[in-house]
Amino acid sequence: MTRILSLIAAALFATSPAQAALVADISGTPGSGQTTWTFSGTAVPDGAGSFNADSFSLATIWSGLGDFTALRASILTDIQGKARVRIDNETRWIDEVVVNDANSVRGDLFAIGVNGDENFAFSAGSEITWQGTLTVFGIDINVLSEGGLPSTFASSTFGVEGVQLDLELNIAADEISAVPLPAGGALLLSGVAGIAALRRRKKVTR
C-alpha cells in the first residue's frame, strides 16, 4: 500500500510542471466599459523571450488563442490597481494589456506591458510568476465574448520564435446580485401586512 501511494505521489509530482501556467481571470459587467483582470500562476519557458516595456511586436505576445476578442490591436493603459510579473528574482509592474482580433490562421493575440526602460527578459528555465488585480478601463466584457461566456482560451506560443510559455485566459461576466429591497419598502410591506391581518381579525370577531 505504501508503495502504491508513493507511486501516485511521484506521478503527481512529475506531471505538475506540465500543468503550470500563467493564468489571467477576466471578468466584468456587460455594458460597464471596464473589466477586472486577476493574475496568478507560474510557468517555465523552454526558450528566451521578453515582456514589452516600450513598443509591442510579435516578439512579445502570445498567439493562437482562438477567437476571443473583437478588438483590433487595442493597447490599454487606463488601468487602476497593482499587478506584477516576477522573473526569477526580479519584479516589474504590469502597466499595459494588449488584445488583438487577429486572422484565423494566427489566432487572436494577447500581451502585457511592464514598467521600465528596457524589455523584461527571461531565458529558458526561468521561473515566471505574476499576481495581482487590475481594473482596465475602455474594454467591455462583451468584446471578449466572441464564443459566449464563460470562456477559456489557452496558448503556449509566445513570440515569433514560438517559445513555449503556457498561458490560460478565463473570461466570465460578473454575477449580478438581486437588488436589495430598501428599508423603507420593507417597512411599507410590513405595514400593509399588518392592516390586512387586522381586517381579517375584525371579520372573525363580528
Backbone hydrogen bonds in HBPLUS format (Angstrom, degrees):
<---DONOR---> <-ACCEPTOR-->    atom                        ^
c    i                          cat <-CA-CA->   ^        H-A-AA   ^      H-
h    n   atom  resd res      DA  || num        DHA   H-A  angle D-A-AA Bond
n    s   type  num  typ     dist DA aas  dist angle  dist       angle   num
A0005-LEU N   A0001-MET O   3.02 MM   4  6.35 164.6  2.04 155.3 158.5     1
A0006-SER N   A0002-THR O   2.97 MM   4  6.17 152.1  2.05 144.2 152.2     2
A0007-LEU N   A0003-ARG O   2.96 MM   4  6.21 152.1  2.04 145.4 152.6     3
A0008-ILE N   A0004-ILE O   2.96 MM   4  6.26 157.2  2.01 152.1 158.2     4
A0009-ALA N   A0005-LEU O   2.95 MM   4  6.14 163.1  1.98 148.8 153.3     5
A0010-ALA N   A0006-SER O   2.91 MM   4  6.08 156.0  1.97 144.2 151.2     6
A0011-ALA N   A0007-LEU O   2.91 MM   4  6.11 152.6  1.99 144.3 151.8     7
A0012-LEU N   A0008-ILE O   2.95 MM   4  6.23 159.1  2.00 151.6 156.9     8
A0013-PHE N   A0009-ALA O   2.94 MM   4  6.14 159.8  1.99 148.5 154.3     9
A0014-ALA N   A0010-ALA O   2.88 MM   4  6.02 151.1  1.96 143.4 151.7    10
A0015-THR N   A0011-ALA O   3.04 MM   4  6.24 142.7  2.19 143.6 152.5    11
A0016-SER N   A0012-LEU O   3.09 MM   4  6.11 128.5  2.37 142.1 154.2    12
A0019-GLN N   A0016-SER O   3.07 MM   3  5.17 135.4  2.28 101.4 113.9    13
A0020-ALA N   A0017-PRO O   3.25 MM   3  5.23 149.8  2.35  97.7 106.4    14
A0022-LEU N   A0166-ASP O   2.96 MM 144  6.16 175.7  1.96 143.2 142.0    15
A0168-GLU N   A0022-LEU O   2.85 MM 146  6.22 148.8  1.95 161.1 163.1    16
A0023-VAL N   A0040-SER O   2.74 MM  17  5.22 169.0  1.75 158.2 158.9    17
A0040-SER N   A0023-VAL O   2.96 MM  17  5.22 156.2  2.02 151.4 154.3    18
A0024-ALA N   A0168-GLU O   2.90 MM 144  6.31 159.6  1.95 165.6 170.6    19
A0170-ASN N   A0024-ALA O   2.97 MM 146  6.29 166.0  1.99 150.8 154.1    20
A0025-ASP N   A0038-THR O   2.89 MM  13  5.09 166.9  1.91 152.2 151.6    21
A0038-THR N   A0025-ASP O   2.88 MM  13  5.09 164.9  1.90 145.2 150.2    22
A0026-ILE N   A0170-ASN O   2.69 MM 144  5.97 167.4  1.70 166.2 170.9    23
A0172-ALA N   A0026-ILE O   2.96 MM 146  6.43 157.0  2.01 161.4 169.0    24
A0027-SER N   A0036-THR O   2.94 MM   9  5.25 156.6  1.99 146.0 153.7    25
A0036-THR N   A0027-SER O   2.71 MM   9  5.25 165.9  1.73 156.4 161.5    26
A0174-ASP N   A0028-GLY O   2.96 MM 146  5.18 160.8  2.00 117.4 121.9    27
A0032-SER N   A0029-THR O   2.99 MM   3  5.58 157.1  2.04 149.1 148.6    28
A0138-GLY N   A0033-GLY O   2.91 MM 105  5.42 148.0  2.02 174.4 164.1    29
A0035-THR N   A0136-VAL O   2.97 MM 101  5.34 157.4  2.03 146.2 153.0    30
A0136-VAL N   A0035-THR O   2.78 MM 101  5.34 162.7  1.81 162.3 166.8    31
A0037-TRP N   A0134-LEU O   2.77 MM  97  5.14 167.5  1.79 158.1 162.5    32
A0134-LEU N   A0037-TRP O   2.83 MM  97  5.14 158.9  1.88 147.2 153.9    33
A0039-PHE N   A0132-GLY O   2.81 MM  93  5.39 168.4  1.82 168.6 171.7    34
A0043-ALA N   A0128-ILE O   2.91 MM  85  5.39 155.8  1.97 152.4 160.4    35
A0128-ILE N   A0043-ALA O   2.98 MM  85  5.39 164.7  2.01 163.4 166.7    36
A0125-GLY N   A0045-PRO O   3.01 MM  80  5.81 167.7  2.03 152.1 153.3    37
A0046-ASP N   A0164-GLN O   3.25 MM 118  5.54 138.5  2.44 134.5 145.9    38
A0049-GLY N   A0122-PHE O   3.11 MM  73  5.49 159.4  2.15 137.3 139.2    39
A0122-PHE N   A0049-GLY O   2.85 MM  73  5.49 165.2  1.87 148.1 148.3    40
A0051-PHE N   A0120-PHE O   2.91 MM  69  5.02 153.8  1.97 130.0 135.2    41
A0120-PHE N   A0051-PHE O   2.91 MM  69  5.02 156.2  1.97 147.1 151.4    42
A0114-VAL N   A0052-ASN O   2.78 MM  62  6.16 160.1  1.82 164.1 171.0    43
A0060-THR N   A0057-SER O   3.08 MM   3  5.74 170.8  2.08 121.1 124.1    44
A0159-GLY N   A0061-ILE O   2.80 MM  98  5.40 162.1  1.84 166.2 166.5    45
A0062-TRP N   A0110-PHE O   2.80 MM  48  5.25 177.4  1.80 167.4 168.2    46
A0110-PHE N   A0062-TRP O   3.05 MM  48  5.25 154.5  2.12 143.5 148.7    47
A0063-SER N   A0157-THR O   3.16 MM  94  5.90 155.9  2.22 154.0 160.3    48
A0064-GLY N   A0106-ARG O   2.92 MM  42  5.56 127.0  2.21 144.7 157.9    49
A0065-LEU N   A0108-ASP O   3.35 MM  43  5.23 160.9  2.39 146.3 145.8    50
A0108-ASP N   A0066-GLY O   3.02 MM  42  5.54 155.9  2.08 132.8 140.1    51
A0070-ALA N   A0143-VAL O   2.95 MM  73  5.24 141.5  2.10 144.0 152.3    52
A0101-ASP N   A0071-LEU O   2.49 MM  30  5.34 136.7  1.67 151.6 166.3    53
A0074-SER N   A0099-VAL O   2.95 MM  25  5.61 151.7  2.03 178.6 172.1    54
A0099-VAL N   A0074-SER O   3.22 MM  25  5.61 157.1  2.27 148.5 153.6    55
A0076-LEU N   A0097-VAL O   2.85 MM  21  5.34 175.9  1.86 170.1 169.7    56
A0097-VAL N   A0076-LEU O   3.14 MM  21  5.34 151.5  2.23 139.2 147.9    57
A0079-ILE N   A0077-THR O   3.03 MM   2  5.55 117.0  2.44 110.7  94.0    58
A0137-PHE N   A0078-ASP O   2.96 MM  59  5.52 176.1  1.96 175.3 174.7    59
A0080-GLN N   A0135-THR O   2.96 MM  55  5.15 155.4  2.03 143.9 151.9    60
A0135-THR N   A0080-GLN O   2.77 MM  55  5.15 164.9  1.80 151.4 156.5    61
A0133-THR N   A0082-LYS O   3.05 MM  51  5.84 126.5  2.35 149.5 140.9    62
A0094-ILE N   A0083-ALA O   2.84 MM  11  5.62 174.9  1.85 149.1 149.8    63
A0084-ARG N   A0131-GLN O   2.84 MM  47  5.67 157.1  1.89 164.4 167.6    64
A0131-GLN N   A0084-ARG O   3.04 MM  47  5.67 150.4  2.13 151.7 161.1    65
A0085-VAL N   A0092-ARG O   2.81 MM   7  5.43 160.7  1.85 160.4 167.1    66
A0092-ARG N   A0085-VAL O   2.91 MM   7  5.43 158.2  1.96 156.3 163.6    67
A0086-ARG N   A0129-THR O   2.72 MM  43  5.18 168.0  1.73 160.0 160.9    68
A0129-THR N   A0086-ARG O   2.92 MM  43  5.18 160.9  1.96 148.8 155.2    69
A0087-ILE N   A0090-GLU O   2.85 MM   3  5.39 154.5  1.91 159.8 166.3    70
A0090-GLU N   A0087-ILE O   2.99 MM   3  5.39 173.5  1.99 133.2 135.1    71
A0088-ASP N   A0127-GLU O   2.93 MM  39  5.27 171.3  1.94 155.4 155.9    72
A0115-ASN N   A0093-TRP O   2.99 MM  22  5.67 145.4  2.11 151.5 161.7    73
A0095-ASP N   A0113-GLY O   2.88 MM  18  5.67 152.8  1.95 132.6 141.5    74
A0113-GLY N   A0096-GLU O   2.90 MM  17  4.54 157.1  1.95 124.4 122.8    75
A0098-VAL N   A0111-ALA O   2.87 MM  13  4.95 160.0  1.91 144.1 140.8    76
A0111-ALA N   A0098-VAL O   2.99 MM  13  4.95 146.5  2.10 141.1 141.5    77
A0100-ASN N   A0109-LEU O   3.13 MM   9  5.01 147.2  2.24 139.1 136.0    78
A0109-LEU N   A0100-ASN O   2.96 MM   9  5.01 161.8  1.99 144.8 150.2    79
A0107-GLY N   A0103-ASN O   2.88 MM   4  5.79 157.2  1.93 156.8 164.5    80
A0126-SER N   A0123-SER O   3.04 MM   3  5.60 161.1  2.08 140.4 139.5    81
A0143-VAL N   A0140-ASP O   3.09 MM   3  5.81 147.3  2.20 117.4 124.2    82
A0144-LEU N   A0141-ILE O   3.02 MM   3  5.18 153.6  2.09 105.3 113.6    83
A0148-GLY N   A0145-SER O   2.98 MM   3  4.88 166.7  2.00 108.7 112.1    84
A0151-SER N   A0171-ILE O   2.83 MM  20  5.18 156.5  1.89 149.1 157.0    85
A0171-ILE N   A0151-SER O   2.77 MM  20  5.18 173.7  1.78 163.3 165.4    86
A0153-PHE N   A0169-LEU O   2.86 MM  16  5.10 158.0  1.90 147.2 154.7    87
A0169-LEU N   A0153-PHE O   2.72 MM  16  5.10 172.5  1.73 163.4 166.0    88
A0155-SER N   A0167-LEU O   3.07 MM  12  5.38 155.5  2.13 141.2 147.5    89
A0167-LEU N   A0155-SER O   2.82 MM  12  5.38 148.8  1.91 158.3 168.9    90
A0165-LEU N   A0156-SER O   2.83 MM   9  4.85 150.0  1.92 124.8 133.3    91
A0158-PHE N   A0163-VAL O   2.84 MM   5  5.05 155.7  1.90 150.8 157.5    92
A0163-VAL N   A0158-PHE O   2.98 MM   5  5.05 133.3  2.20 160.1 148.2    93
A0162-GLY N   A0159-GLY O   3.13 MM   3  5.47 160.5  2.17 108.3 114.3    94
A0185-GLY N   A0182-PRO O   3.02 MM   3  5.21 119.3  2.41  99.8 114.6    95
A0186-ALA N   A0182-PRO O   3.07 MM   4  6.46 153.1  2.14 152.7 160.3    96
A0187-LEU N   A0183-ALA O   3.04 MM   4  6.34 157.2  2.10 149.1 154.9    97
A0188-LEU N   A0184-GLY O   2.97 MM   4  6.21 152.5  2.05 144.2 152.0    98
A0189-LEU N   A0185-GLY O   2.99 MM   4  6.24 159.6  2.03 149.3 153.9    99
A0190-SER N   A0186-ALA O   2.99 MM   4  6.26 158.0  2.04 147.9 153.9   100
A0191-GLY N   A0187-LEU O   2.93 MM   4  6.15 147.9  2.03 144.2 153.1   101
A0192-VAL N   A0188-LEU O   3.00 MM   4  6.29 158.8  2.05 152.3 157.2   102
A0193-ALA N   A0189-LEU O   2.98 MM   4  6.20 160.2  2.01 148.7 154.3   103
A0194-GLY N   A0190-SER O   2.98 MM   4  6.17 148.0  2.09 139.3 147.9   104
A0195-ILE N   A0191-GLY O   3.01 MM   4  6.35 156.9  2.07 151.2 156.4   105
A0196-ALA N   A0192-VAL O   3.01 MM   4  6.26 162.5  2.04 151.9 156.5   106
A0197-ALA N   A0193-ALA O   3.02 MM   4  6.23 152.1  2.10 143.7 151.1   107
A0198-LEU N   A0194-GLY O   3.03 MM   4  6.33 153.8  2.11 148.3 154.9   108
A0199-ARG N   A0195-ILE O   3.01 MM   4  6.29 157.3  2.06 152.2 158.0   109
A0200-ARG N   A0196-ALA O   3.05 MM   4  6.32 157.0  2.10 147.2 153.1   110
A0201-ARG N   A0197-ALA O   2.99 MM   4  6.22 152.2  2.07 144.1 152.1   111
A0202-LYS N   A0198-LEU O   2.94 MM   4  6.25 155.7  2.00 151.8 157.3   112
A0203-LYS N   A0199-ARG O   3.18 MM   4  6.40 157.1  2.23 146.8 152.1   113
A0204-VAL N   A0200-ARG O   3.19 MM   4  6.47 150.4  2.28 144.2 151.6   114
A0205-THR N   A0201-ARG O   3.12 MM   4  6.43 150.4  2.21 149.1 156.3   115
